Amino acid sequence: MRDKINELLDQLPETDLEQVYAVVRHIYSNHQYRSNLTSKGVVITPLYYEADHIKSKWDLYFAHDVTVETMRRIYYDQFRWHIYSYKIKPCLENEEARAAFDAITDKHELYVMYQNRSELFKFSNALKVTASDFDRQQDIYIFDTAFTWTYVQTHEADCGPYFYRNGM
């Protein structure tokens, strides 16, 4: 396979190689992310049919008391985490959020979703997962299967991460 890839690369002009490098770097980063999790014993299961339902439940459990007008004003449809960055919902931020996530002792099963991707995953045997495992992920929402808490890593250096527990 490497020979076939090298053959194709040899035919590309130097200016196109930057694009190839960016794609390969992205693939490699995703590989490192998954490898790190699986080395901790995490079983990653993609959820296809349940994804929309679970995302709707996230909205229901974590943003049920946010009005439609407020959602429109804070661009909730672009980023759910705006309910935290706009201070609509009380939450822990930055190092306090990371510490709160790391302190959770019941991480047997977690849901993991991304803001602008259709994918949703179930992480099983996730007891050893820590906040630092998600540092290179963008707009990722990690939450327990009972929807009692959520941890959010954003794409913006000045926003988040956030940790919210129902009833805060």
C-alpha positions as CSV (number, residue, x, y, z in Angstrom):
1,M,0.0,0.0,0.0
2,R,2.8,2.4,0.8
3,D,4.3,1.9,-2.6
4,K,1.0,2.9,-4.2
5,I,0.7,5.9,-2.0
6,N,4.3,6.9,-2.8
7,E,3.7,6.5,-6.5
8,L,0.7,8.9,-6.3
9,L,2.6,11.4,-4.2
10,D,5.5,11.4,-6.6
11,Q,3.1,12.5,-9.4
12,L,1.7,15.4,-7.4
13,P,3.2,18.9,-7.7
14,E,4.9,20.3,-4.5
15,T,2.0,22.8,-4.0
16,D,-0.5,19.9,-3.6
17,L,1.6,18.1,-1.1
18,E,0.7,20.6,1.7
19,Q,-3.0,19.5,1.3
20,V,-2.0,15.9,1.4
21,Y,0.1,16.5,4.5
22,A,-2.8,18.3,6.3
23,V,-5.1,15.3,5.5
24,V,-2.5,12.7,6.7
25,R,-1.8,14.8,9.8
26,H,-5.6,14.8,10.6
27,I,-5.9,11.0,10.1
28,Y,-2.8,10.5,12.3
29,S,-4.2,12.7,15.0
30,N,-7.5,10.7,15.0
31,H,-5.5,7.5,15.1
32,Q,-3.5,8.7,18.1
33,Y,-6.8,9.8,19.9
34,R,-8.4,6.3,19.4
35,S,-5.2,4.4,20.2
36,N,-4.9,6.4,23.5
37,L,-8.5,5.5,24.5
38,T,-8.3,1.9,23.5
39,S,-5.0,1.5,25.4
40,K,-7.0,2.5,28.5
41,G,-9.4,-0.3,27.8
42,V,-12.1,1.9,26.4
43,V,-14.4,0.2,23.9
44,I,-15.7,2.7,21.3
45,T,-19.0,1.8,19.6
46,P,-20.4,4.1,16.9
47,L,-24.2,4.6,17.3
48,Y,-25.9,5.2,14.0
49,Y,-29.6,4.8,14.5
50,E,-29.7,6.3,18.0
51,A,-27.6,9.3,17.3
52,D,-30.3,11.9,16.6
53,H,-32.4,10.6,19.5
54,I,-29.5,10.9,21.9
55,K,-28.5,14.4,20.7
56,S,-32.1,15.5,21.2
57,K,-32.0,14.1,24.7
58,W,-28.9,16.1,25.4
59,D,-30.9,19.2,24.4
60,L,-33.8,18.1,26.6
61,Y,-31.7,17.3,29.7
62,F,-29.1,20.1,29.5
63,A,-31.0,23.0,27.8
64,H,-34.7,22.3,28.6
65,D,-35.1,25.6,30.5
66,V,-33.5,27.8,27.9
67,T,-36.1,29.8,25.9
68,V,-36.2,29.6,22.1
69,E,-35.5,33.4,22.1
70,T,-32.4,32.9,24.2
71,M,-31.2,30.1,22.0
72,R,-31.6,32.2,18.9
73,R,-29.8,35.2,20.6
74,I,-26.8,33.0,21.6
75,Y,-26.6,31.0,18.4
76,Y,-27.3,27.7,20.1
77,D,-27.9,26.1,16.8
78,Q,-24.3,26.7,15.9
79,F,-22.8,25.7,19.2
80,R,-24.8,24.1,22.0
81,W,-22.0,25.1,24.4
82,H,-23.0,28.7,24.0
83,I,-25.4,28.1,26.9
84,Y,-22.2,28.0,29.1
85,S,-20.0,30.6,27.3
86,Y,-22.9,33.1,27.4
87,K,-23.4,32.3,31.1
88,I,-27.0,31.1,30.5
89,K,-26.4,28.0,32.5
90,P,-24.1,27.9,35.6
91,C,-21.1,25.6,35.1
92,L,-17.6,25.0,36.0
93,E,-14.9,26.3,33.6
94,N,-11.3,25.7,32.7
95,E,-9.3,23.8,35.3
96,E,-12.3,23.4,37.6
97,A,-14.2,21.8,34.8
98,R,-11.3,19.4,34.0
99,A,-11.0,18.5,37.7
100,A,-14.7,17.9,38.0
101,F,-14.7,15.5,35.0
102,D,-11.6,13.7,36.2
103,A,-13.2,13.3,39.7
104,I,-16.2,11.4,38.3
105,T,-15.9,7.8,39.5
106,D,-18.7,6.3,37.5
107,K,-17.6,6.5,33.9
108,H,-18.5,2.9,32.9
109,E,-20.5,4.1,29.9
110,L,-20.3,7.5,28.2
111,Y,-21.8,9.1,25.2
112,V,-19.5,11.2,23.0
113,M,-20.9,13.6,20.3
114,Y,-19.5,16.4,18.2
115,Q,-21.3,19.6,17.4
116,N,-21.1,19.6,13.6
117,R,-20.7,15.9,12.9
118,S,-23.4,13.3,12.6
119,E,-21.3,10.7,14.5
120,L,-22.1,9.7,18.1
121,F,-20.2,7.1,20.1
122,K,-20.7,5.1,23.2
123,F,-17.6,4.6,25.2
124,S,-17.7,1.5,27.5
125,N,-15.2,0.7,30.2
126,A,-14.3,4.4,30.2
127,L,-13.2,4.6,33.9
128,K,-9.7,5.7,33.1
129,V,-10.8,8.5,30.7
130,T,-9.6,11.9,31.7
131,A,-10.2,15.4,30.5
132,S,-6.7,15.5,28.9
133,D,-7.8,12.7,26.5
134,F,-10.1,15.3,24.8
135,D,-7.7,18.2,24.7
136,R,-7.1,18.0,20.9
137,Q,-10.8,17.4,20.1
138,Q,-13.0,20.3,19.1
139,D,-16.6,20.9,20.0
140,I,-16.9,17.6,21.7
141,Y,-19.6,16.7,24.3
142,I,-19.0,13.9,26.7
143,F,-21.8,12.9,29.0
144,D,-23.1,10.0,31.1
145,T,-25.8,7.7,29.7
146,A,-28.2,9.0,32.5
147,F,-27.7,12.6,31.3
148,T,-26.8,13.9,34.7
149,W,-23.6,15.7,33.7
150,T,-21.8,16.9,30.6
151,Y,-18.2,17.9,29.8
152,V,-17.5,20.1,26.7
153,Q,-14.2,20.8,25.0
154,T,-14.7,23.7,22.5
155,H,-12.6,24.8,19.5
156,E,-11.8,28.1,21.1
157,A,-8.9,28.6,23.4
158,D,-10.7,31.2,25.4
159,C,-13.9,29.2,25.9
160,G,-14.1,26.2,28.1
161,P,-13.8,23.5,28.7
162,Y,-17.1,23.4,30.6
163,F,-18.6,21.0,33.1
164,Y,-22.2,21.1,34.0
165,R,-24.2,18.8,36.3
166,N,-27.9,19.0,36.4
167,G,-29.1,20.9,39.4
168,M,-26.0,23.2,39.6
